[in-house]
Amino acid sequence: MADYGNNWKSVVHVAAVGAILGLLTVVIAVVGITMEGRWAFAHPEVLPLLFLGPVACLVIPVALTACFRVRIADGRVQHIFIGRFVLQDFPVTDFVAARWGSIAAMVLEFTLGRKIYLMGSHIRERERLAKDLYFTAGKESWNVAED
């Protein structure tokens, strides 16, 4: 059994990047206010918001995409929500192709026009999914087509 897509480790990494950006924003604001001599008019209560803004802007989208994953297990391809609920379930033998969709999505195409969309995962994770899926389905090539 293998899962593909963002995981909570990805969310922690993005939170660390957001914290660094937030800290940099606070430092720039403090330096700017100090250089201008405007502490008498400044609102220091805004500084925590300057820190939390980048963290929230980065973490929220990644956390939402981490809720949705693709799992290959027992000859089935499953679209999973929060690691427990199966949203879609197709046999690996019905797999036709993997394509890069719009807005950082990977589209897994199956027979009868059925599709699974995997949003926002890292490009290496999508390539790993495509390679494993093509191999599991017995396809000769695992190149991902672009729309």
C-alpha positions in Angstrom: 0.0 0.0 0.0 1.3 3.4 -1.0 -0.1 6.9 -0.4 0.7 9.9 -2.6 0.1 13.6 -2.2 0.8 16.1 0.6 1.1 14.8 4.1 1.3 16.5 7.5 5.1 16.6 7.2 4.6 18.9 4.2 2.4 21.1 6.3 5.1 21.4 9.0 7.7 22.3 6.4 5.5 25.0 4.9 4.8 26.3 8.4 8.5 26.7 9.1 9.0 28.6 5.8 6.0 30.8 6.7 7.5 31.4 10.2 10.8 32.5 8.7 9.0 34.9 6.3 6.8 36.2 9.1 9.8 36.8 11.3 11.6 38.6 8.4 8.5 40.8 7.9 8.4 41.7 11.6 12.1 42.6 11.6 11.7 44.8 8.5 8.7 46.5 10.1 10.6 47.2 13.4 13.7 48.4 11.5 11.5 50.7 9.3 9.6 52.1 12.3 12.8 52.7 14.2 14.6 54.4 11.3 11.6 56.7 10.7 11.4 57.5 14.4 7.6 56.7 14.5 7.3 54.5 17.6 5.1 57.2 19.1 2.6 56.6 16.3 3.2 52.9 15.7 0.9 50.1 16.7 3.0 47.3 18.1 0.0 45.1 18.5 0.0 44.6 14.7 3.4 42.9 14.8 2.0 39.5 15.7 -0.3 39.8 12.8 2.6 40.5 10.5 4.2 37.3 11.8 1.1 35.1 11.5 0.0 36.4 8.1 2.6 34.6 6.0 2.3 31.5 8.1 -1.5 31.3 7.6 -1.3 32.2 3.9 1.1 29.2 3.3 -0.2 26.7 5.8 -4.0 26.8 5.0 -3.8 25.8 1.3 -1.3 23.0 2.0 -3.3 21.7 4.9 -6.4 21.5 2.7 -4.5 19.6 0.0 -3.0 17.3 2.7 -6.6 16.1 3.4 -6.8 14.5 0.0 -4.5 11.7 -1.1 -4.3 8.9 -3.7 -3.7 5.4 -2.5 -2.6 2.4 -4.6 -3.5 -0.9 -2.7 -4.6 -4.4 -3.6 -4.9 -3.6 -7.3 -7.1 -0.5 -6.7 -6.5 3.2 -7.0 -8.4 5.1 -4.3 -9.0 8.8 -3.7 -8.8 9.2 0.1 -10.1 11.9 2.3 -8.3 12.4 5.7 -6.7 9.0 5.4 -10.0 7.1 6.1 -12.8 7.9 3.7 -12.7 6.6 0.2 -14.1 9.2 -2.2 -13.4 7.2 -5.4 -12.2 3.7 -6.1 -11.1 2.3 -9.4 -9.3 -0.9 -10.5 -5.7 -0.3 -11.6 -6.5 -2.1 -14.8 -8.9 0.7 -15.7 -6.0 3.3 -15.6 -5.4 5.0 -18.9 -3.1 8.0 -18.3 -1.7 10.6 -15.9 -1.8 14.2 -17.0 -0.7 17.6 -15.6 -3.9 19.5 -15.1 -4.3 23.2 -14.5 -3.6 24.9 -11.2 -1.0 22.4 -10.0 -3.3 19.4 -10.3 -2.5 15.9 -11.5 -5.3 14.2 -13.3 -5.5 10.4 -13.3 -7.7 9.2 -16.1 -9.5 5.9 -16.2 -11.8 4.1 -18.6 -15.2 5.5 -19.2 -13.9 9.1 -18.7 -13.6 8.7 -15.0 -10.9 10.9 -13.3 -9.2 11.5 -10.0 -7.7 15.0 -9.3 -4.7 15.3 -7.0 -4.3 19.0 -6.1 -1.2 20.9 -5.0 1.2 18.1 -4.3 4.9 18.5 -4.9 6.1 17.7 -8.4 8.4 14.9 -7.2 5.4 13.3 -5.4 3.3 13.5 -8.6 6.1 11.9 -10.6 6.4 9.1 -8.1 2.7 8.5 -8.3 2.7 8.4 -12.1 5.7 6.1 -12.2 4.3 3.7 -9.7 0.8 3.8 -11.3 2.1 3.1 -14.8 4.3 0.3 -13.4 1.4 -1.3 -11.4 -1.0 -1.0 -14.3 1.6 -2.8 -16.6 2.0 0.2 -19.0 5.2 0.4 -21.0 5.9 4.1 -20.5 5.3 6.4 -17.5 5.7 9.8 -19.1 3.1 12.2 -17.9 1.3 14.2 -20.6 0.8 17.9 -20.3 -2.5 19.7 -21.1 
